Amino acid sequence: MKRILVVDDDPSLPILIQACLEKDGYEVDSASDGSEALTRAKMKIPDLIISDVNMGGFDGYEMLNGLKKDPVLRTIPCIFMTGGSDFDGMRKAMNEGADDYLIKPFKLESLRAAVQARFDKQAALTEKSEKKLTELRNNISLMLPHELNTPLVGIIGYGELISTCPETLSTDELRDMGKAILQSGHRLQRLIQNFLLYAQIELLNSSADVQSMEQGNTADVKSLLVSLAAQVAGKHSRTADLELNLEESSVRMHGEPLSKVLDELLNNAFKFSIKGSKVNVTMSPRNGHVDIVIRDAGCGIEKQNLVNIGPYFQFNRQKNEQQGTGLGLAIAKRLVELHQGRFSIESTVGQGTTVSISLPRHP
């Protein structure tokens, strides 16, 4: 049974509302002002609060502010009741975070409709959250065992061969096995580093933490990008596919997080496009920002998937075997946003993807 708390310093109105809503199957409680409402809400959390705006003493705005400061109560939807001439009050209520308002005097059918609308919206949000949670579980269960197990199989397998019968192996075979073990180790190391970095970013919970992250600058982005792009292209054996068009630039972002952002985006561009197709990187200063654009001619991303960019989400992993956990793109996006930058992706299936970042320019 949904529980509704009605708040008004006029005792007659809560009685009328209570009688109406109890007929519809709701449990209804009442409070005479905002202070009492907060006390009752903490004792037994309501699913919805219907409150007058103007009350003697602790009014509706103060009650709403009190709710928003409480991590347990802050998500309770609120419908405010206000006089028909109080348009400024209605606007203020919505700006303060009210979910809806009723103009006094109102019909009981309007009350019922407003209450039903709030619960319908709440149900839709819950359904959406549960769907995303199910997708997250599926993505993690699909990718994480593979990402951990695949390099470990290589390391253990080659390690066993080397340790049990080294005399049967040639120098070339030992060197190739060593390279394979090193490659698998690097893959595991990157996975662990991304887990730790994403956790560190998500744990930034104060303005001081964010300011610390924002400090620093990179004076010569061009040199950094030339070196990093050549390194990534070489790793994918696609040096000839790399096209650079870079202007001298400096940004308000430390070299380490900037390198991480560029490394993830460049690796994605090469990983999701075929050898022989171009990966184009441009950089230019513009209006106090530096724009960096990375274009590939790869498989592209479906439009409905562009909104799902986040940790542990990969596009069409069931169809296309690929390494990674989806953390790289999420980390790049969050780092850019933490440094007061802009991050956007445009993509067409079968034609390629363009990732654009814009970072504040350093004088």
N, C-alpha and C positions, 0 to 999 in steps of 0.2 A: 504494500500500500504506500503510495507516494505521500510524503508529509509536507504540508505547507504551513508556513508561519506568516500570520497577518499582523501588521504593525500599524497602529493608529491611536492617537490620543482621544479620539471620539469613540467611546465604547459601543455605540450602536452599530457602526459600520462593520467592525470585525464580527459581531454576532450575525449580521445579515450575510456576510461573505461566508462565514463558517457554515451556516445552515445550507447555503447554496452548494458549496463544494463538497460537503459531507454526503449530500445526495448523489454526487457524482463518484463517490467511492474514495475520496481523499481523506487523510487524517489531517485535521486542522488544529493549530494552536494559535494563540494570540499574545501580543505584547503591547504595552501602552506607549512605549517610546523606543528610540534606537538603543539606548543603554540596556533596557530589559531584553530587547530582541537579541543583542549579542550574547547576553548571559544564557538565554534559552537555547540559542543556536549552538553554543558550546556544550550544553548539557545533552542535547539530542539534535543532531545535525539535520536540518530540513532539506528537502529536495528543491524547494522554491520559497522565496520570500516576496510577499506583496506588502509594500510599505507606503504610507503617506510620506510626502516630502517635508511639509512644514508641520512640525510638532513642537510643543513647548519643551525647552531643555535640549535634550539630545535628539537632533532632527535626522531626517533620512540620509542627508549627505554624510554626516558624521558616522552614522551606522554603516554606510557603504564603505567609507574609508577604513573603519574598524575591521570589516570583513576582508578587505583587500590586504590588510597587513597580517592576517592570520593565514598561514599556509594550509590549514585544514579547511577553512571556511571561504577562502577567496574565490573558489570556483562555483559557489552557489549562485544560480541565476536570480535576478531581482527584477520585479515589476514595480514601478513607482506609480503612485496615484497623485495627481496634482489638479489644481483648479484650472478651468478652461481658459482663463486669461493669463495664466502664468507660463507664457511661452519661453521666457528666459530660463525659468526653472526646469522646463522639460529639456531644453537644450543642454543645460548644465548637468542634469541627471544622466543623459546619454553620454556626455563627455566624461563624466566621472566613472562610467562603467555600467550603468543600468542597462538591462537587456530589452526592456519595453516599458511603455507607460500607458496609463489609463486616465482619461480626462473626466474629472468629476463634474456633474453626476454621470454615471455610466450605467448601461443596461447589464443585467446579469448575463445575458448571452455574450456580450462583449467580454466580460470577465472570463467566462468559460472558454471562449475562443482564444484569448490571450494565454491562459494557463495551458490549454492543449497545445498551442503553438510552441510554447517554451519546452514542454516535455517531448514534443515531436522532434524539435531541433536537438535536444539533448540525446534522444535515442539515435538520431542520425549520426551525431558526433561519436557516440559510443560505438556504433556499428563500424564507422570509419576507422576508429582507433583499433578495434579488435581485428579488422581486416589487415591493417598495417602491421600489427603485432604478429599475426599469423604469417604474413609474408616475411617478416624479419626472422621468425623461427625457422621457416622453411629455407631461407637463404643461408642462415648460419649453419643449419644441419647439412645443407648440400655442399657448401664450400669449405667450411672449416676443417672437417676430417681430411678432405682432399688436399688442402693447402699445407696441412701439417704432415700428412702421411707420405705424399709423393717425394719430397726431398729427403725425408728420413729413410725411405726404402732405398734410395740411391746411396746415401751415406753408409747405411748398414751393409748393403750388398757389396759395395766396392771395398769397404773396410774389412769385411769377412774374407774376401778373396785375397787381399793384400796380407792379412795377418795369418792365414792358414797355409797358403802355398806361394810365398813370394818368390821362391826359386824357379817357379815355372813361368814367371812373367818377365817379359822383356822390358828394357828401359822405356821404350815408347809406350807400352801398355801401362806401365806404372805412372808415366807422366799423364796419359789420357785419363786414367782413373783418378789421379790427384786433381786434375782440372774439373772432372765431374763432381767430385766431393766438394771442391771449393765453390763451384757454381750452386750446388744444393745448399751449402752453408750460407751463402750470400742470400739465397731466396728466403731461407728461414729467418735470417737476420733482418731482412727488410720487413718481413711480416711482423716480427716482434717489435721492431722500431715503430712501425705504423700503429700498432695497438697502443704502445706507450704514449706516442705523440698525440693520438686522438683522445686518449684518456686525459692527458695533461691539458689539452685545449678545452675539453668539456668541464674540467674542474676549475677553470678560471671563474671564480665566483665573487670577485670584488673589483672595484674600479682600479685599485692599485695593481692588481694582477694584470688587468688589461693594459694599463699604462706601461707596465714593465715590458709586456709583449710588444707594444708599439714602438718602444725606443729603438733608435739606431737608424742607419741609412746605408745605402749602397751607392757609392759615388760613380762607379763605372759598370753600369748594368750591361753595356754592350760586350765588354770583354768576358764577363761572367756568362752571358748567354751564348756567345760564340763557342767558348770552351765546353760548356755543358751540352749544347746541341750536338757538337761534333762527337762528344763522348757517347751520348745516347744513340746517335745514328750509327756509330761504329759498333756498339754492342748488338744492334739489330742487323749488322752487316748491310747497312743501307746509306752509307756516306754519300753516294751519288744522288740519293733522293732528297737530300736536305737543301732547301732554298732559304737564304737569309737576306732580309732587307731591313737593316737596323740603323737607327740614328743614335748618336751619343745621348745618353740619358742617365739621370740619377733619381733614386726614389727614396721615400721615407719608409724603408723596410730593411731590416738587417739582412746581411748576405745569406745567413743560414736558412731562415724560413723562406726567403725568396728562392734560393736554390731548390728547396724542397718542392715548392709550388711548381717551378719550371720543370723540374725533373719528372714529377708525376704527370704533368700535361704532355710533355714531349714523349715519354714512354707510352702513354695511351695512344698518341697520334701514330706512332710507328707500330704499336702492337695491333691496332685495329685497322690497319691499311696494308695492302699487299706490296711486296717488293716491286719496284719500278714505278710506283705512283709517288707523286711529290708530297712532301711535308713542308709547308711554307710558313715561315716565322717572320713577322714584321713587328717593328717597335718604333714608336714616334711620340714625342712630347706634344701635349695639347691642353691648353687652358688649365694649367696648374696640375695636370695629371700626365702620367705616362701610360700609353696604351700598348699592350702586348697582345698580339693575335696569332694563334697557332691554328693552321688549317690543314686538314688531311683529306684524302679522297678515298676514305675507307667505307666500311659497311654502314655507317650512320646509326642514328638512334631514333626509334619511333617517338613521335611527338608526345604521346601519353606517358612515355617513360622519362621524359626530361624533368617532370615535376618530382620524380622519385629519387633524385640524386641524394644519396645519403650513405651512411656506413652500412656495410654488409649487404649492399644492394648492387647487383650486376645485371646488365641488360642481356636477356636471352642466353644466360649461362647454360640452360638445359640444352639449347641447340648448338652453341658454339663452345667447345672446350677452351678454357682460358685460365690463365693464372690470375691470382689476386682475390681480394676480399671486398672490393668496393670502397675501401678506406681511403685510397689515394686521392680520388676525386673529391671526396667529402673533406679531407684534410686541406687540400688546395683551396677549396671554396671558403672554408672557415678561416684560414690564415689570411686570405685576401680581405675578407669582411672585417676581421679583427684589426687590420691595419687601415681601416676607413676606405677600402677600395671597393670596386664593383666587379662582379663575376657573372658572366653570361655564356650560354651555350646555344648555338643554332645548329640544327642537324637535319639532313634529309636522308632517308633510308636509301642505300645503294649509291649515294653521291658523296657523302662525307660529312665531317663535323668541323665546326669552327668554334673555338673557345677563345673568348676575349676577356682580358683582365685590365682594369684601369687602376693604377696606384697613385697616391699623392706624390707629386714631384718634389724632390729635395732641391733647394736653391743651390 
